[in-house]
Amino acid sequence: MLVLAFDTATDVASTALVRDGEPLGERRSRAVRVLADAHELLAEAGAAPGDLDALVVGTGPGSFTGIRIGLATARGLALSLGLLVAGVSTLDALAAGAPGAVPVIDARRREVFALLGEPRVLRPEDLELPPGTRCVGDGAVRYRAVLEAAGAEVPPAESELHVPRAYLHAALARDFGPAEAVEPIYLRVPDAEKTAAR
């Protein structure tokens, strides 16, 4: 089974090509390059888009624009290639890459998205963690001082643990179905909706 997986919810997008659970290649770039990255990965593997069996897309939480780019890309590819799609939480993928760690994604507006039993949005100083808890993700890097002052541990900024790796999305994917059934995880109302409600 040949699977294309990608996550565009954070500042560093990740795209991976996976065959029967084994990563064939991975690219990191920006959300706007996800199709180019996919094309390059397929070419390197000697495969064509028509060889794909399924897609896996990161569903956030994260950047509204990034999540929308990822879902729109997944829907477009699924429609044109007749593929089923599975959605995987960006927080779950970060957790899979760093077992035992708490994934923390920068939510902007001085908040973070964190996986604390369930996905939550809160201020970094409101994260209540046991001393020695390891935190990973771009939110952990951005708010390192706050988290470390509270007793958490944050790996160096260049650590691979801070990027939601697309091949882990493929490993976590379970429920494949129509692309339009994949729902994003936003955790808060988009700014555009707030503005329209005023």
C-alpha positions in Angstrom: 0.0 0.0 0.0 1.5 3.3 -1.1 0.3 6.3 1.1 1.0 10.0 0.7 0.8 11.7 4.1 1.2 15.4 4.9 0.6 17.9 7.7 0.5 21.6 7.1 -0.9 22.8 10.5 2.4 24.3 11.8 5.0 26.6 10.3 7.0 23.6 9.2 5.0 21.4 6.8 5.9 17.7 6.6 5.2 15.4 3.6 6.0 11.7 3.4 5.6 8.8 1.1 5.1 5.5 2.9 4.9 2.0 1.4 3.5 -0.7 3.6 4.4 1.2 6.8 7.9 2.0 5.7 8.9 5.6 4.9 10.3 6.0 1.4 11.1 9.7 1.8 10.1 12.8 3.6 10.2 16.6 2.9 9.9 19.6 5.1 9.0 23.0 3.8 6.0 25.3 3.9 2.3 24.5 3.5 2.3 26.1 0.0 4.9 23.5 -1.2 3.0 20.4 -0.2 2.1 19.4 -3.8 5.6 20.1 -5.1 7.1 18.0 -2.2 4.6 15.2 -3.0 5.6 15.3 -6.7 9.3 15.1 -5.8 8.8 12.2 -3.4 6.8 10.2 -6.0 9.5 10.9 -8.6 12.3 9.7 -6.3 10.4 6.5 -5.6 9.7 5.9 -9.3 6.0 6.2 -8.7 3.2 8.3 -10.2 0.2 9.9 -8.5 -2.0 7.1 -10.0 0.1 4.6 -7.9 -1.1 6.0 -4.6 -3.6 3.9 -2.6 -4.6 6.4 0.0 -3.9 9.8 1.6 -3.4 10.9 5.2 -3.7 14.5 6.2 -3.0 16.3 9.5 -6.1 17.8 10.9 -4.6 20.2 13.4 -4.9 22.0 15.7 -2.6 24.7 14.4 -2.7 27.5 11.8 -6.2 28.0 10.4 -4.7 28.7 7.0 -2.3 25.8 7.1 -5.0 23.4 8.1 -7.2 24.6 5.3 -4.4 24.2 2.8 -3.9 20.6 3.9 -7.5 19.7 3.8 -8.1 21.4 0.4 -5.1 19.6 -1.0 -6.3 16.2 0.4 -9.8 16.8 -1.0 -8.5 17.8 -4.4 -6.1 14.9 -4.7 -8.7 12.4 -3.4 -11.3 13.7 -5.9 -8.9 13.6 -8.9 -7.3 10.3 -8.1 -10.3 8.5 -6.5 -8.5 7.9 -3.2 -9.7 7.5 0.4 -8.4 9.8 3.1 -7.7 9.5 6.8 -7.2 12.5 9.1 -4.8 12.4 12.0 -4.4 15.0 14.8 -1.2 17.0 14.6 -0.9 16.7 18.4 -1.2 12.9 18.2 1.6 12.7 15.6 3.8 14.9 17.8 3.1 12.6 20.8 3.9 9.5 18.7 7.3 11.0 17.8 8.1 11.6 21.5 6.5 9.0 23.7 5.7 10.3 27.1 6.1 13.9 26.1 3.3 16.5 26.1 2.9 18.0 22.6 2.6 21.8 22.6 1.8 23.8 19.4 2.0 27.5 19.1 -1.6 28.8 18.8 -0.5 32.5 18.4 -2.2 35.2 20.5 0.0 34.1 23.5 -1.7 30.7 23.6 -0.8 27.1 22.9 -2.6 23.9 21.8 -1.6 21.1 24.1 -2.6 17.4 24.4 -3.6 16.9 28.0 -5.8 13.9 27.8 -7.7 15.8 25.1 -6.7 18.7 22.9 -6.9 22.0 24.7 -6.1 25.7 24.0 -4.7 27.7 26.9 -2.0 30.2 27.9 1.4 28.5 28.3 1.6 29.7 32.0 -1.6 27.8 32.6 -0.2 24.4 31.6 -0.1 22.4 34.8 2.5 19.7 34.4 4.4 17.5 36.8 8.1 18.5 37.2 10.3 16.9 34.6 7.6 16.6 32.0 9.1 16.8 28.5 7.3 19.2 26.1 7.7 19.1 22.3 6.5 21.1 19.4 6.9 24.7 18.2 4.9 26.0 21.1 7.3 24.3 23.6 10.2 26.0 21.7 8.5 29.4 21.7 7.5 29.3 25.3 10.6 27.4 26.6 11.3 30.0 29.4 7.8 29.7 30.8 7.7 25.9 30.6 11.2 25.4 32.0 10.4 27.9 34.8 7.5 25.6 35.7 9.7 22.5 35.8 9.2 21.2 32.3 12.0 20.0 30.0 12.2 21.2 26.4 14.6 19.6 23.9 16.9 21.9 21.9 15.1 23.9 19.2 16.7 22.0 16.4 15.4 18.6 17.7 13.4 16.5 15.3 10.9 16.0 18.1 9.4 19.5 17.5 8.1 18.7 14.0 5.0 16.7 13.3 6.5 14.0 11.1 4.1 13.0 8.2 5.3 9.4 8.2 3.9 9.1 11.8 0.6 10.3 10.6 0.5 7.4 8.1 1.4 5.0 11.0 -1.5 6.4 13.1 -4.1 6.5 10.4 -7.1 4.2 11.0 -10.4 5.3 9.5 -10.1 5.9 5.7 -13.1 7.3 4.0 -14.3 10.1 1.7 -12.1 13.2 1.9 -15.1 15.4 2.8 -15.6 13.4 6.0 -12.3 14.5 7.4 -12.9 17.2 10.0 -10.4 19.8 11.1 -9.5 20.3 14.8 -9.7 24.1 15.4 -10.4 24.4 19.2 -11.4 28.1 18.8 -13.4 30.2 16.4 -11.5 31.6 13.4 -10.7 35.4 13.6 -12.8 35.9 10.4 -15.9 34.5 12.1 -15.3 36.7 15.2 -15.1 39.8 12.9 -18.2 38.8 11.0 -20.2 38.4 14.2 -19.5 42.0 15.4 
